[in-house]
């Protein structure tokens, strides 16, 4: 079982990545609601990464960027497919 300290550090990292992820998602999607959805999905996925809080900030941001781009493109494709 993970300690409270581990969870607190993970939450802190996620808070730092949240705005960055949203900005990238919004740039791709040009829609606030879809950007929020993409960001939530990716934050939940990133939270599952072992030792997230021990990674250098640049690695955390790269991980977030790669996952948010993929998720945003998936959402954009779903929207375009529905048209």
Beta strands, then each sheet from edge to edge (+ up, - down):
end
